[in-house]
Amino acid sequence: MSRPRPLFVHATNVTGLGASQVLRSILQALEKEEIGRPVDCLIPAVGPSAGIVSQHSQFRIQALHRKMPNSVSRMLECTLSRHYFGRYPYGITLGDIPLRNIDHQVVLTHQSHLTPPHINPYSEDSLNARMMRWLYRRNLPFAKYVVVQTDVMAQALEASYPEIQGRLRVVPQPPPSGFDVAPCGPGRAPDAACDFFYPAAGYSHKNHALIGRMAAAEQPPEGFGRLLLTLEPKEAEVVDFEIPWLHNAGRLSPEDCIQTYRQVDALFFPSLAESYGLPLVEAMVLGLPVVCSDLPFARWLCEDQAIYFDPQDPVDAWRAINQLVERRRSGWRPSWKEPLAKLPESWDVVARAFVNLLEMPRPDGVRRILTT
C-alpha cells in the first residue's frame, strides 16, 4: 500500500508574538488528531516562531531561510508556490494568503489589513498592504475554505471580496495552549492605585501614539497608577518614556506576560485594527477588567462587559479609565461568562475544525483549480 501524501502546513509568515503562540497551539493540537497522513510544516527561520520542534513521528518541521526581503519573498512564494514547495493534495495555510499548489486548502486569515480602507478606515494603505490585498484576491480561487476568528472579520472580508462568499467559516480561538487560565484573585484593595497593562508590539495600528496625546491632554484621574507597555528598544521611540506614569517592561515571554497580567488591575487596549485581539481573550479568561477601543472587533469579543472609548480621542480614553477606577472602588468586577461562551473549549476543537474542512467538498459554485 502506498504511503499517504503529506499534509502541508505553511506558516512562514507567522512572525508576530501572538501569531506564533497561535501556531504552536495549532501544531500541538494537530499532533493529537488522527490525520491519517504525515505532516510537513514550514516555519520562519527567525522570530518567535523559529525553533518550533515536534516529537511526533509523523511531523516534519523545517525552517524557511529567506534570501530576499520578506515582502519580495512572500510575493514569489504565493505566486510560484509549486516551484517553492512542490505539490500537495491537502494543506493548511496559516499565513493569510492562499498558495497556488494545493488542491484542498484551508486558509486562516487573521490579517485585518487585508480589508481595504473603504471597508475598515484603520487599515493600512501602504504599497505593501495594497500588494497583499491584490495578491489575496488573485489567489482566493485556490482556497477551498477560509477560516476567520470572528463574525466581524467574516463580514469585512465578504464586503471586501464578494467572491469569498460561501467559503468563510468562523472558528474562534481560546487562549494559547499552556496559558494559565486560573482566574486572577481580587487583587489589591479597591482604593489602591489602578495599574493598566498593554501587551503589544510597536506597530502603528496598535495606536501607541494615543498615549502621548493622553499625556498632553490632561493629568491622569485620581486613582490611576501606571500603564505598563511591552516594547522592544527599537520600538520604544513611538512613546515618550519621560511620562512619569508610563513604564516599559520590554518584550515579554508568554510566561512573563501571564505573570504581569496577575500583577496589574486591568487591560488597556487602544488598538485600531484587529481581526481578533488575543490580549482581550487572555484578560477575559483571567477575569481582568478591560478598557478598550470602541470598535467592532472588541464589541464582538467583550460584549457589554468592557469599558469602551474612542481610540482617537485622548480625553475619552481618560474618561473610560476614570470610569473603571470608580467602578473598581465600588467593588465591581466584569462577568465574562457569556462572552467566553463563544470560544472553543480547547485547541483540539480548533484543529479538528481545520481537518474536517479539508475533507469537506468544495462549496457549490467554487471552481476546483488543479493547475497553477
Secondary structure as the mmCIF struct_conf table of DSSP 4:
data_model
#
loop_
_struct_conf.conf_type_id
_struct_conf.id
_struct_conf.beg_label_comp_id
_struct_conf.beg_label_asym_id
_struct_conf.beg_label_seq_id
_struct_conf.end_label_comp_id
_struct_conf.end_label_asym_id
_struct_conf.end_label_seq_id
HELX_LH_PP_P HELX_LH_PP_P1 SER A 2 PRO A 6
STRN STRN1 LEU A 7 HIS A 10
TURN_TY1_P TURN_TY1_P1 THR A 12 ASN A 13
BEND BEND1 GLY A 16 GLY A 16
HELX_RH_AL_P HELX_RH_AL_P1 LEU A 17 LYS A 32
BEND BEND2 GLU A 33 GLU A 33
BEND BEND3 GLY A 36 ARG A 37
STRN STRN2 VAL A 39 PRO A 44
BEND BEND4 ALA A 45 GLY A 47
TURN_TY1_P TURN_TY1_P2 PRO A 48 GLY A 51
TURN_TY1_P TURN_TY1_P3 SER A 57 GLN A 58
STRN STRN3 PHE A 59 LEU A 64
BEND BEND5 MET A 68 MET A 68
HELX_RH_AL_P HELX_RH_AL_P2 ASN A 70 THR A 79
BEND BEND6 LEU A 80 LEU A 80
HELX_RH_AL_P HELX_RH_AL_P3 SER A 81 PHE A 85
STRN STRN4 TYR A 88 THR A 93
BEND BEND7 GLY A 95 ILE A 97
BEND BEND8 ARG A 100 ASN A 101
STRN STRN5 ILE A 102 LEU A 108
HELX_RH_3T_P HELX_RH_3T_P1 SER A 112 LEU A 114
BEND BEND9 THR A 115 THR A 115
TURN_TY1_P TURN_TY1_P4 PRO A 117 ILE A 119
TURN_TY1_P TURN_TY1_P5 PRO A 121 TYR A 122
BEND BEND10 SER A 123 SER A 123
BEND BEND11 SER A 126 SER A 126
HELX_RH_AL_P HELX_RH_AL_P4 LEU A 127 ASN A 139
HELX_RH_3T_P HELX_RH_3T_P2 LEU A 140 PHE A 142
BEND BEND12 LYS A 144 LYS A 144
STRN STRN6 TYR A 145 VAL A 148
BEND BEND13 GLN A 149 THR A 150
HELX_RH_AL_P HELX_RH_AL_P5 ASP A 151 SER A 160
HELX_RH_3T_P HELX_RH_3T_P3 PRO A 162 ILE A 164
TURN_TY1_P TURN_TY1_P6 GLN A 165 GLY A 166
BEND BEND14 ARG A 167 ARG A 167
STRN STRN7 LEU A 168 VAL A 170
BEND BEND15 PRO A 175 PRO A 175
HELX_LH_PP_P HELX_LH_PP_P2 PRO A 176 PRO A 176
TURN_TY1_P TURN_TY1_P7 SER A 177 GLY A 178
BEND BEND16 ALA A 182 ALA A 182
HELX_LH_PP_P HELX_LH_PP_P3 PRO A 183 CYS A 184
BEND BEND17 ARG A 188 ARG A 188
TURN_TY1_P TURN_TY1_P8 PRO A 190 ASP A 191
BEND BEND18 ALA A 192 ALA A 192
HELX_LH_PP_P HELX_LH_PP_P4 ALA A 193 ALA A 193
STRN STRN8 CYS A 194 TYR A 198
HELX_RH_3T_P HELX_RH_3T_P4 SER A 204 LYS A 206
TURN_TY1_P TURN_TY1_P9 HIS A 208 HIS A 208
HELX_RH_AL_P HELX_RH_AL_P6 ALA A 209 ALA A 217
HELX_LH_PP_P HELX_LH_PP_P5 GLN A 219 PRO A 221
TURN_TY1_P TURN_TY1_P10 GLU A 222 GLY A 223
STRN STRN9 PHE A 224 LEU A 229
TURN_TY1_P TURN_TY1_P11 PRO A 233 GLU A 235
HELX_RH_3T_P HELX_RH_3T_P5 ALA A 236 VAL A 238
BEND BEND19 VAL A 239 VAL A 239
TURN_TY1_P TURN_TY1_P12 PHE A 241 GLU A 242
BEND BEND20 ILE A 243 ILE A 243
TURN_TY1_P TURN_TY1_P13 PRO A 244 TRP A 245
STRN STRN10 LEU A 246 ASN A 248
BEND BEND21 ARG A 251 ARG A 251
HELX_LH_PP_P HELX_LH_PP_P6 LEU A 252 SER A 253
HELX_RH_AL_P HELX_RH_AL_P7 PRO A 254 TYR A 261
TURN_TY1_P TURN_TY1_P14 ARG A 262 GLN A 263
BEND BEND22 VAL A 264 ASP A 265
STRN STRN11 ALA A 266 PHE A 269
BEND BEND23 LEU A 272 LEU A 272
BEND BEND24 SER A 275 TYR A 276
HELX_RH_AL_P HELX_RH_AL_P8 LEU A 278 LEU A 286
TURN_TY1_P TURN_TY1_P15 GLY A 287 GLY A 287
STRN STRN12 VAL A 290 SER A 293
BEND BEND25 LEU A 295 LEU A 295
HELX_RH_AL_P HELX_RH_AL_P9 PRO A 296 CYS A 302
HELX_RH_3T_P HELX_RH_3T_P6 GLU A 303 GLN A 305
BEND BEND26 ALA A 306 ALA A 306
STRN STRN13 ILE A 307 PHE A 309
TURN_TY1_P TURN_TY1_P16 PRO A 311 GLN A 312
HELX_RH_AL_P HELX_RH_AL_P10 PRO A 314 ARG A 329
TURN_TY1_P TURN_TY1_P17 SER A 330 GLY A 331
HELX_RH_AL_P HELX_RH_AL_P11 LYS A 337 LEU A 340
TURN_TY1_P TURN_TY1_P18 ALA A 341 LYS A 342
BEND BEND27 LEU A 343 LEU A 343
BEND BEND28 GLU A 345 SER A 346
HELX_RH_AL_P HELX_RH_AL_P12 TRP A 347 GLU A 359
BEND BEND29 MET A 360 MET A 360
HELX_LH_PP_P HELX_LH_PP_P7 PRO A 361 PRO A 363
TURN_TY1_P TURN_TY1_P19 ASP A 364 GLY A 365
HELX_LH_PP_P HELX_LH_PP_P8 VAL A 366 ILE A 369
#
